[in-house]
Amino acid sequence: MDIAIIGGGGSGLVTAHLLKDAHAVRVFEAAPQLGGHVRTLGRNVAAPGLPPGVVTENGVLGFHRQAYPAWHALVAELGVELLDYRLHTGLFLDDGRCWVTPSALLTARHGRVRAAVESLRSLRVGKGVLARLAPGLLFPPARLKGRSVDELMGQGALWERWFRAGFVQVFSTPWEAVGQLPAELALAYFADTAAPEWSGVRGGVFRYLERIVAGLDADRLHVATPVRAVERVAEGGVRVHLAEGSAATFDKVVFATSPGQILRLLADPSDAERARLAPWTDGPFTTTAHRDDTLYRGARVQVASPSDFFACEGGARFAYNTSLTAAYGVEPGSAPIAFAHGLDHCIAADRVLERHTHQTPRYTPAAWATRDAIQASNGARDTLYAGAWLGCGLHEGCVTSALAVSRLLGGRTLRGVA
């Protein structure tokens, strides 16, 4: 069959990888590069400000073995080298107070006495956080179903705002929209990841997608090629209309885009499709890759980690900075390398490497409740769907949704993945 895949991000490329031996696939990507939310500067995204040979991220970063089994199976098959690391985290208030995890202090080679003292402080804070959070995390799934973060968690206490900041980082959702996240998505994720074993991709996250791209025929990959509309043909098949005016007919179409784009692209949605897809919207989420070393100035403990949260506007909201200095092999003592969200007012303009606005799903309980029906409709009217939003909201969902499409169309699976 001839299959059109709309979207050249993680889910679209993995779908193409799994189907390429069974069918003729074509990938249509509107952006000038493949990768979607994977933005590896120095690899799929140009960054003139980077030193030669250095790569960094401005989007997707880490994967841990507990929550990403299918993704790990894929990269093992591709022969991609991983980089294991310990996830540190810190909380920095605008009055100078801060807490960092004990492992961060020890990694930074603080004096043993100081590290021990700071570890005890962090453990006390952590105990208080866990004691308060435990009831939310231990809710039975039935109680989480259909409810939002706002219905189960306030934001008056520091620990509540700290965890909301974590949701901002994990699900690429702006602070003002975090309260609408489905509880069974957000709280369940943190409940299942108490002691994750994290992996990065040596050489940058795009490295694994690069391996996939290398195995696809170049003339089947169309970048900077936005789709204007998708029309289902009465006698079967679909017609894909490109923005530049041409059109082509395929046996099937796979939407591997953000869910909020699908109804805009469908020229002839049925009432059932409208009902399933209408609750889904997308919105902007901006991240800034930078080399600014002033963010931690004034903090009593200056230890940068991949998951640091900063209070802004007197604690009314929190932002994050993701330090990649250690994980990406940047020489100690050189200017740091990181990406951030919500901290543009703190980052010097001459130290910005790239600022990018992603379109990310706005997860709500109403939208989340439609996923089973959407996946059950896969194949109807020669239309299928793939994307992180159909799974856990992360790259594991990219892989599992691509596997679901591949199974339906007689493509490959992954060894060891049910």
C-alpha positions in Angstrom: 0.0 0.0 0.0 0.9 3.6 -0.4 0.8 5.3 3.0 1.0 9.0 3.8 2.4 10.0 7.2 1.7 13.6 8.2 4.3 14.7 10.6 8.0 14.0 10.7 8.5 14.0 14.5 9.1 11.0 16.7 5.8 9.3 16.1 5.8 9.8 12.3 9.4 8.6 11.8 9.0 5.6 14.1 5.8 4.7 12.2 7.7 5.0 8.9 10.5 2.8 10.3 8.1 0.1 11.3 6.1 0.1 8.0 8.9 0.7 5.4 9.4 -3.0 4.7 5.8 -3.8 4.2 4.5 -0.6 2.4 5.6 2.4 0.4 5.6 5.3 3.0 5.9 9.0 2.5 6.5 11.4 5.3 5.3 15.0 5.0 6.8 17.5 7.5 5.8 21.2 7.5 9.0 22.4 9.3 12.3 22.8 7.6 13.8 19.9 9.5 12.7 16.5 10.8 12.4 15.7 14.5 9.4 17.5 15.7 9.9 18.4 19.4 13.3 16.8 19.3 15.6 19.7 18.8 19.2 18.7 19.0 21.3 21.8 18.4 24.3 20.9 16.4 22.5 18.0 14.8 19.0 18.5 13.3 18.9 22.1 14.3 21.7 24.6 13.3 23.2 26.6 16.2 26.1 28.9 15.1 26.7 29.9 18.7 27.8 26.4 19.8 31.4 25.4 20.0 32.5 23.0 17.3 31.6 19.4 18.0 29.2 20.3 20.9 25.5 19.4 20.8 22.8 20.3 23.1 19.0 20.0 23.4 16.1 22.5 23.3 13.2 20.1 23.9 13.2 16.3 24.5 16.0 15.1 26.8 15.8 12.0 29.0 14.1 8.6 29.1 14.0 6.2 32.0 13.7 2.5 31.9 10.6 2.2 34.1 8.4 4.4 31.9 10.0 3.9 28.5 10.3 0.1 27.8 9.2 0.3 24.2 11.5 3.2 23.4 14.4 1.4 25.0 13.6 -1.6 22.8 13.6 0.6 19.7 17.0 2.3 20.4 18.5 -1.1 21.2 17.4 -2.4 17.8 18.8 0.7 16.2 22.1 0.2 18.0 22.0 3.7 19.6 24.4 4.3 22.4 22.8 5.5 25.6 24.3 7.6 28.4 23.0 6.7 31.9 22.8 9.5 34.4 21.4 10.3 37.8 18.5 12.8 37.8 19.3 15.7 40.2 16.8 18.4 41.0 16.7 21.7 42.9 14.2 24.3 44.0 15.4 27.9 44.1 13.2 30.6 45.7 13.6 34.3 44.9 14.6 35.1 48.5 17.8 33.1 48.2 16.6 29.9 49.9 17.1 26.7 47.9 17.0 22.9 48.2 18.9 20.4 46.1 18.9 16.6 46.1 21.8 15.0 48.0 23.1 13.3 44.9 23.6 16.7 43.2 25.7 17.9 46.1 27.9 14.8 46.0 28.3 15.0 42.3 29.5 18.6 42.6 32.2 17.4 45.0 31.2 19.6 47.9 33.0 19.1 51.1 31.7 16.0 52.9 30.5 17.9 55.9 28.7 20.5 53.9 27.2 17.8 51.6 26.0 15.9 54.7 24.3 19.0 56.2 22.7 20.0 52.9 21.5 16.4 52.4 19.8 16.3 55.8 18.0 19.6 54.9 16.9 18.2 51.6 15.7 15.0 53.1 13.6 16.9 55.6 12.0 18.9 52.9 11.5 15.8 50.8 9.9 13.9 53.6 7.4 16.8 54.0 6.7 16.8 50.3 6.1 13.1 50.1 4.0 13.0 53.2 1.7 15.6 51.7 1.8 14.2 48.2 1.3 10.5 49.1 -2.5 10.7 49.4 -2.7 12.1 45.9 -0.3 9.5 44.5 -2.0 6.6 46.2 -5.5 7.4 44.9 -6.9 4.4 43.2 -7.1 4.8 39.4 -10.9 5.0 39.5 -10.6 8.2 41.7 -8.2 9.8 39.3 -10.3 9.1 36.3 -12.0 12.2 34.8 -10.4 14.6 37.3 -7.9 17.3 36.8 -4.8 18.3 38.9 -6.8 21.3 40.2 -9.4 18.9 41.7 -6.8 16.9 43.6 -4.0 19.4 44.4 -4.0 23.1 45.4 -1.1 25.5 44.9 -1.0 27.3 48.2 1.7 25.1 49.7 5.3 25.2 48.4 5.3 21.5 47.7 2.2 21.8 45.5 3.8 24.5 43.4 7.0 22.5 43.2 5.2 19.5 41.8 3.2 21.7 39.4 6.5 23.0 38.1 7.5 19.3 37.5 4.3 18.9 35.4 5.3 22.0 33.4 8.6 20.4 32.5 7.5 16.8 31.9 4.4 17.6 29.8 5.5 20.9 28.1 2.4 22.6 29.5 2.5 26.3 30.5 2.1 27.1 34.2 -1.4 28.6 33.7 -2.7 25.4 32.1 -1.1 22.8 34.5 -4.2 22.6 36.7 -6.2 21.2 33.8 -3.9 18.3 33.3 -5.8 15.0 33.7 -4.9 13.6 37.2 -4.5 10.1 35.8 -1.8 11.4 33.4 0.2 13.7 35.7 -0.1 12.2 39.2 0.1 8.6 37.8 3.4 9.5 36.0 5.0 10.7 39.2 3.6 7.8 41.3 5.2 5.3 38.9 8.7 6.9 38.8 9.8 7.1 42.4 13.4 5.9 41.6 13.9 6.1 37.8 17.0 5.0 36.0 17.5 7.7 33.5 19.1 7.4 30.0 20.1 10.1 27.5 21.3 9.5 24.0 25.0 9.9 23.5 25.5 12.5 20.8 22.0 14.0 21.3 18.4 12.8 21.2 18.1 13.2 17.4 20.8 10.5 17.0 18.1 7.8 17.3 15.8 9.5 14.8 18.9 10.0 12.6 19.3 6.2 12.4 15.7 5.9 11.3 16.1 8.6 8.7 19.2 6.9 7.3 17.1 3.7 6.7 14.4 5.5 4.7 14.6 6.5 1.0 15.4 10.2 0.8 12.8 10.8 -1.8 10.1 9.6 0.6 10.9 12.3 3.1 9.4 15.7 2.3 10.5 18.5 4.7 9.2 22.1 4.5 6.1 20.6 2.9 3.0 21.5 4.8 -0.2 19.7 4.1 -3.3 21.9 3.4 -6.0 19.2 3.6 -6.7 15.5 3.7 -9.8 14.3 1.8 -11.1 10.7 2.0 -12.1 9.3 -1.4 -15.6 7.8 -1.7 -14.3 4.6 -3.4 -11.5 4.2 -0.8 -8.2 5.8 -0.1 -7.3 9.4 0.7 -6.1 12.4 -1.2 -3.5 14.6 0.4 -3.5 18.2 -0.8 -0.2 20.1 -0.2 -0.1 23.8 0.5 1.9 24.5 -2.7 -1.1 23.3 -4.7 -0.3 19.7 -5.8 -2.1 16.6 -4.5 -1.5 12.8 -4.3 -3.6 9.8 -3.6 -2.7 7.2 -1.0 -4.3 4.0 0.3 -4.0 5.2 4.0 -3.1 8.3 5.9 -1.5 8.4 9.3 -1.8 11.6 11.3 1.4 11.9 13.4 0.7 15.6 14.3 -0.3 17.3 17.4 -4.0 16.4 17.9 -5.3 20.0 17.7 -4.2 20.1 14.0 -6.2 17.0 12.8 -9.7 18.5 12.4 -8.2 21.5 10.7 -6.6 19.2 8.1 -9.5 16.9 7.6 -11.6 18.2 4.7 -14.5 15.8 5.4 -14.7 14.8 9.1 -17.6 12.7 10.2 -19.8 13.6 13.2 -18.1 10.8 15.1 -14.6 12.2 14.2 -15.6 15.7 15.2 -16.9 14.4 18.6 -13.7 12.5 19.3 -11.2 15.2 18.2 -13.0 18.4 19.1 -11.8 18.4 22.8 -8.2 18.4 21.7 -6.4 21.7 21.2 -2.8 22.7 20.9 -1.0 25.7 22.3 2.5 27.3 22.3 5.3 26.3 24.6 8.6 28.1 24.3 12.0 26.8 25.3 15.3 28.7 25.2 18.7 27.0 24.7 21.4 29.2 26.3 24.8 29.5 27.8 24.0 31.9 30.7 25.8 31.1 33.9 24.1 33.8 36.0 20.8 32.0 36.9 22.2 30.4 40.1 23.9 33.6 41.3 22.9 34.4 44.8 21.8 30.9 45.6 23.4 29.4 48.7 24.1 26.2 46.9 25.1 26.6 43.3 24.5 23.1 41.8 22.9 23.0 38.4 20.9 20.0 37.5 18.7 18.7 34.6 15.6 19.6 36.6 15.9 22.9 38.5 12.9 25.0 39.4 12.9 28.7 40.0 10.2 30.8 41.8 9.1 33.8 39.8 6.9 36.8 40.6 7.2 36.1 44.4 6.4 32.4 43.9 3.2 33.1 41.9 4.6 30.8 39.2 7.6 28.5 38.7 9.9 28.1 35.8 12.6 25.6 35.0 16.2 25.3 33.8 17.6 22.1 32.4 21.4 22.0 32.7 23.1 19.7 30.3 26.7 20.6 31.2 27.6 17.2 32.9 25.4 15.0 30.8 26.7 16.3 27.5 30.4 16.3 28.4 30.9 20.1 28.6 34.3 20.8 30.1 34.1 21.8 33.8 34.7 25.5 34.2 33.5 26.4 30.8 30.3 28.4 30.1 27.3 26.1 31.0 24.9 24.7 28.5 21.2 24.4 29.2 17.6 25.0 28.0 14.9 26.8 30.0 11.2 27.7 30.0 9.8 30.8 31.6 13.2 32.3 32.4 13.7 34.6 29.4 13.7 37.6 31.7 16.8 36.2 33.4 18.8 35.1 30.3 21.1 37.5 28.6 20.2 38.0 25.0 23.8 37.5 23.8 23.9 34.0 25.5 20.8 32.6 23.8 21.6 29.8 21.4 18.0 29.2 20.1 14.5 30.1 21.2 11.8 27.8 19.8 8.0 27.6 20.2 6.5 24.2 20.1 2.9 23.5 19.6 2.0 21.0 22.3 -1.3 19.3 23.3 -3.4 21.0 25.9 -4.3 17.9 28.0 -7.6 18.1 29.8 -9.8 15.4 31.3 -12.4 15.8 28.5 -9.7 15.3 25.8 -8.0 12.5 27.6 -11.3 10.6 27.8 -11.5 10.3 24.0 -8.2 8.4 23.5 -9.6 4.9 23.7 -12.3 5.8 21.1 -9.8 7.4 18.8 -7.5 4.4 18.9 -10.5 2.0 18.5 -11.3 4.0 15.3 -7.8 3.5 13.8 -8.2 2.4 10.2 -11.8 3.7 9.8 -12.1 5.7 6.5 -8.5 4.7 5.8 -7.3 7.1 8.6 -5.0 6.2 11.5 -3.4 8.2 14.3 0.0 8.1 16.1 1.5 10.4 18.7 2.7 10.8 22.3 -0.8 12.1 23.2 -2.3 8.6 22.6 0.1 7.1 25.2 1.7 8.6 28.2 2.3 12.1 26.6 6.0 11.3 26.2 8.2 9.6 23.7 7.1 6.2 24.9 3.7 7.1 23.6 5.3 8.0 20.2 6.6 4.4 20.0 3.6 2.5 21.4 1.2 4.4 19.1 3.4 3.8 16.1 3.4 0.1 17.0 -0.4 0.0 17.2 -0.5 1.5 13.7 2.1 -1.0 12.4 0.2 -3.9 13.8 -3.0 -2.9 12.1 -1.3 -2.4 8.7 0.9 -5.6 8.9 4.1 -3.9 9.6 6.9 -4.8 12.0 6.9 -4.9 15.8 9.8 -4.7 18.3 11.4 -7.6 20.0 10.3 -8.0 23.6 7.4 -5.5 23.3 4.0 -7.0 23.7 
